[in-house]
Amino acid sequence: MSRRLVILGSTGSIGTQALDVVARSGGELELVGLSAGSDWPLLLEQAQRFGVSRIALADRDAAARAAEAWTDGTVLAGPDGLVELVTGGDCDLVLNAIVGAAGLLATVATLGEGIDLALANKESLVVGGELVNQLAEATGAQILPVDSEHSALHQLIAGERAGTIDRLLVTASGGPFRGYTPAQLRDVTVEQALAHPTWSMGGKITIDSATLMNKGLEVIEAHHLFGTPYDQIEVVVHPQSIVHSLIQLCDGATLAHLGYPDMRVPIAYALHYPNRTEVPLPALDLPALGALTFEAPDAETFRCLALARAAGIAGGTAPCTLNAANEVAVHAFLSGRLAFLGIAEVIERTLSRLPSAAVHSFESLTEADAQARRVASEVVERLSH
């Protein structure tokens, strides 16, 4: 029996690779819905190629243009259209590959319906981890991580009994500026920051990798996914990106998950779980690799990592504030309004102005997110003059 799948964010890096996994599934995965932000021409092409009759576009203008150009199915618009795509389509599994805090609404809609969630939107757990976990527990829906590091941890942890794992080790490539000093980082360009050494990703995630914020968000995500205290989660820089994560056990053993960097591997794992399927990748050739190296992250130079960990430990609205400020700062950097080192500065100043408060509902997170964006935008304005 095929699994009925909706892909949210199908025109992005994760979404297009997920479509490759679907195309190779031999009918095991049946695509019943696709969504995008604003790229309606590509979304229509994908819908026609896979015979999908229901699509959604977050941008209402783009949705209107898609509806004019396409009469073969239903075009839904805006955040409510995204929710309708998930809840009204009789699907078994949703892949949430939306970038940023905008993905939280789709996560809530999916889990609220008791639908299993393949999660590539780490911000859902960063912003609303406790509430998201409570929702999944209440409805019995599974959360299957799609990040390569968390997919690796999911697989490593699966074979271990409770209480035997001492530490989770999340690996980081170090990004394009590994080894740089603060002085060297002062004048780096957007083009340099977007030149990731091992992974091909979207703009926002690539900048997060360059600042090490990506690893900070992943530490918070791991805390919520696996119920692990922050003092038992560590980041290790591994430039080759062959070891995706490790776990250390109470008996002194350390287990690692290895493989060439290709996002189709964790995507296929999540979409076919608990089964495995073939992915067209060569077997790992260790002699050809020659050496795998590891080092501690430079948390003093790359301050986003420490800021994220501190926000995670503070809990409440702090991770939501961190994430919103980071999204504003990264956008400002990409548009040339903020220096690279200004990203951490914006986040730190925003966090200092907005102390953490308790989270009682998803509405309180929406308010905290909006407030943090306002403050972060003011800070960007001040730093850019």
N, C-alpha and C positions, 0 to 999 in steps of 0.2 A: 504494500500500500504506500502511495507517495505521500510525502509531507508537504502540506500547503504553506507556502512561504510568502511573506511580504518583506521587501527590502526598502528600508527608509534611507535616503541618501544614495540612491543607485548610480548617480552620475559622478560621484567622487571616487577617490582612490580605492577605498575599501569596497564600495558598491560595485565598481566595474570588475574588480577581481572576484567578488562574490558571484557575479553573473557568469564568469568563466567556470567557477565551481558548479553552478547550476547546470550549465551547458554540458558538462562532463558527467553529470549524475545519472545518466541513463534512465531518466524519468522518476528517480527516487525523490527529487525535489520538484514540486510543481509551483511555478511562480503565479501568484494571484493578485499581486499589487506592487506598485513601484512609486517612490516619491523622490522629489528633488527640491532644491531651493528655488532656483530660477531658470535653470538650463532646460527649457521646454523642448527645443529641437532634439537634443540628445535623448531626453526622457521618452519622447514619442517614438524615436527610432528603436529604443530598447523595448518599449511596450509592443511595437509591431513585430520585432524580431522574436519575442518570447510569447506572443499571443496573449498579452495581458490586457484586460478590458477595464481595469480600474487604476487610475493614477492620481497623484496629488502633488500640488506645487505650493510651497510655503508662500511664495510671492504671488499675490492676487492678480497683478497685471500679467505676469507670465502665464498664470492659469487661464486667464481670459483669452490670451493669444493661442494657447494650446487648444482650448475648446473650439475656437474658430477653425483651426487647422485640422482638427481630428474629430471625426464623427463616428468612429468605430467603438467608442466606449465612454466611460464616465470620467470627467475631470473634476477633481475636488480641489478646493482652494483654502489657503490660510491654515492656521493652527487647528481650527475645528475640522477642516477637511482632512488633515493628517490623522486626527483621532478617529474620524469616520472610516478612513481607509483601513485602520487597524481593527476597529470594533465591528464594522459592518460587512466584513469580507469572508467570514468563516475560515480563518487561517489557524494553523497549528503552531506556527513559529514566526517570530518577527526578528529580522536583523536590523538593529538600530545603529546605522552608520552616519547619523547626523553629527555635524561638528559643533561642539560648544554646548552651552547651557540650554540652548533651544531643544536639545534632545531629551530633556527631562520629561516634558509633557508626553512624548511618545512612549517613554519607559513606563510612566504611570498608567497610561491608557492600556498598554499591553499587559502589564502585571495585574492591573485591576480586573481585566477580563479572564484572568487565569491562563493566559497564553504564555508559552515558554519564550524567553527572550535571549537571543544571541546579541551580546552587548559589546559594541565597538565604541560607544559613546561614554568614555570614562567619566565625563562631567556629571552624568546621572548619579553616580555613586559619590563623586566628590562633593557635589552640591547637596544631595538629599539622601545620603547613604543609609541613615538609620530608618527613615520613613520608607525608603524603597525596599529595604530588607523586610520591614514589618509587613508591607503590602504583599510581597512575594510569599511570605510565610502564611499570611491569611488566606491567600487564594490557591496556594500549592504550586504556583508557577516556578519553573527553574530559571536561574540566571546563568547563562553559559558565556564565559569571557572570550572575547575575540582578540584583545591585545595579545601580541606574541608572548609577552612575559607572563601574563596572567593565565593564558592558555597552558603554558608550560607548567606553572604552579598547580593549576587544576589537575593536570595529568600526574604530576609527581605526588601530590597530596592524596590522590584517589586511593592509592594502595597502602596508605598508612593509617594505623589506628589513632584515635583521639589521644592526645597527651604525649605522643612520641616525637612531635616536631618541635625543635628548639628555636629555629630561626628560618626566615624566608630571605633569600638573596635575590634581589631584582637586578638584572644586568642593564647597563647603559652603554651605548656606543661612545659616549663622550661628545658626540656632535662634531660639527666642523671646526670648533674652536678649542678642542681639547689641548691643554698645555699652554693656552694663552694667559698672559698676565692682564690685570685690569687696564694697564696702559695700552696694551695691544688691542684690547676690546673697544677702546674709546671711539675709534673711527671706523669700525667694521661696517660694511655696506649691507643692504638688503640682499643683494645678489650673493655675497659671500655667506650670509646666514642661511640662505635657501639651498646652498650646495651641500646636502647631507652626504657623508662618506659611504653609507651602506644601504640606506632605505630610501625608497621613492614614495613620498607622502605629500599630502596637501600642504598649502602654505602655512596655515596656523600651527599645525602639528610640527612642521619642520622647524619653525621658529621656537616652539616650546622645547624641541630637542636641543637646539643651539643654546638655550638659556638653562637647560636642565630642569625647567619647570615640568616637562613631560614626566620625568622620573618622580618629581614631588607629587604630582597628581596620581601617578601609579602607586606610590606608597599609600596614599589615602584610599585608593581603590582596593588595594590588596587587604588593607585593614578591614574594610567592609565585606569584601567577597569571602574572606577566609576566617574572619573573626579573630585576627591576630593582633596582639598589642603592638603599638608603634615601636617599643624598644626591642621587639623581636623581628623587625623588618629592616633590612639593610640594602643600600645601593652599592653596587660594585661596577666600576668602569671596565668594559671589555670591548676594545675597539673592533675586533673582528666580527662581532654580532653573530657568533656561532652558538655560544651557550646562551640560551634565552632566559633561564632562571635556574636557581638551585634551592634545595632545602637541606638543612642540617638537622640530623636526628639525635635523639638522646644517647644513642650508643656510640657516637663519634663519627658515624657515617655521613657523607654528604652525597646527595643524588643530584644529577644535572640533566637537563633536557637540551639536546644539541640538534642543530640542523642548519642548512643554508638559509639566509634571510629571504623568506618569500611568504607574504601574508596569506597566500592561498592555503597554506598548511593550517594555521589556527582557524581560518574561516571554515575550511572543510571539516575540521574537528568539531566546531560548534554546530554547524548545520546538519551533520550526520550523526551527532552524539546520540547514543553511546557506541555506535558503529564507527569503523574507520573506512576510508575510501582512498583509492589511488589518487595521488597528485603528481603531475608530470615534472618531477624534480630528480636530479641525479642523487645517488646515494652519497653520503658524506665520505669524502676521501681525506682521512686524517693525515697520511704522509704528505699529500699535496699541500695541505694547509701548513704543515711544518711546526707552527707554534701558536699557542693561544695565550694571550697575556691579560693580566688583570691589575687594576690599581684602584686606590681610593679616590672618590670624587673630590674635586677642589671646591668645597662648599663655601669658602671665603670669597673666591672670585665669582663663582656661579651661585649667587645668593638666593635665587629662586627656590633651590632645593631645600635650604634651611627654612625659608619662609613658609613653604608648603607643609613641611613636617610640623612646624610650630602651629600652623593653623589647624592641621589635623588633630593634634594633641589638644588644642583649645576646644575643638568641637563646636557645637551649636551653629551659629551663622558664619563663623570664621572661614571655613572652607568655601562657602558660597561667596563671601566677600572676596577672598583670594582669587577665585576663579573668574568672577566678574571683572575685577581690576586687571587681571592678566589678559582677558579678552580685549578690553579697551586699550591696554598698553601695546599689545601685539599689533592690533589694527593700526594704532598710531605709528608704530615703527614701520610697518609695511607700507604705509602711505607717506613716509618721509617726514612725519611731524615729531618724531621722538628718536633720540639716539638709542643704540642697543642697550647700553648700561642703564638708560632711563626706565626700561621695563621693570626691573627689580625695584627701582626707586618709587615708581608709581604704585606698585603693589604694597610696598612697605608703608608708604604714607597713608594709603587708603585703609590698610588694616589698623594703623595707629589711631586714625580718626573714627573708626567704627568698631568699638569693642564687641566681642562675641556676645550674642544673646541666645536664649533657649529657642529651639525650633519646635513649634507645636503643630504646624500644619504646612502643607505645600504652599498655601497662600503666604505664610510668613517668609518662606524662602523667596517667593516672587518679589515681595517687598524689599527684602535684604539685597537681592540681586539688583533691583532698580536703584536703590540707594547707593550701592557700591559703584555702579556705573556712573552715576551723577558725580560722586566724589572723585573717582578716578579720572573722569573727563576734565574736571577742574584742575587736578594735579597735572595732567598732560598739558593743559593750556598754560599753566604757570611755568612748567619746565621748558616749554617750546619757545618762550620769549627771552 
